């Protein structure tokens, strides 16, 4: 009987851990809203799918990107060739960096990096 109770305890603990992992990694995509992107890092990660699929950054000029996304987050590292924006995977957790690289004033690369 003790073994069954012990197994039930481990089973319940396993279920709790599994649910936490699913919840912790669950991201609900949301529409890209330029003002929200510009004013808060909290929901950028959820908006990035819409940004990538509907707003097609590839080929846009730097002025168009700055108008859409606002100034880059890493102002110390701003170069002629790229801009850096940060997001949070899930509000309050790890940060992801998105680099937008330009050649001849046009976006040629948009990629994310986890910290």
Residue pairs with C-beta under 8 A, 6 or more apart in sequence:
24 90
24 93
25 90
26 90
27 45
27 46
27 89
27 90
28 46
29 46
29 47
29 49
29 50
30 43
30 46
30 47
30 50
31 47
31 50
32 47
32 48
32 50
32 51
32 54
32 55
33 47
34 68
34 69
34 70
36 43
36 47
37 44
37 47
37 51
37 68
37 69
37 70
38 69
38 70
41 73
41 86
41 87
41 88
41 95
42 88
42 91
43 91
44 85
44 86
44 87
44 88
45 87
45 88
45 89
45 90
45 96
48 87
48 98
48 112
51 57
52 110
55 68
57 65
57 100
57 107
57 110
58 107
58 108
58 110
59 106
59 107
60 68
60 106
60 107
61 105
61 106
61 107
62 83
62 102
62 105
62 107
65 83
65 100
65 107
66 83
69 83
69 85
72 78
72 83
72 84
72 85
73 84
73 85
73 86
74 84
74 86
74 97
77 84
78 84
80 102
81 101
81 102
81 103
82 99
82 100
82 101
82 102
83 99
83 100
83 102
84 97
84 98
84 99
84 100
85 97
85 98
85 100
86 95
86 96
86 97
86 98
87 95
87 96
87 97
87 98
87 112
88 94
88 95
88 96
89 95
89 96
89 114
94 114
94 115
95 114
95 115
96 112
96 113
96 114
96 115
97 112
97 113
97 114
97 115
98 110
98 111
98 112
98 113
99 109
99 110
99 111
99 112
99 113
100 107
100 109
100 110
101 107
101 108
101 109
101 110
102 108
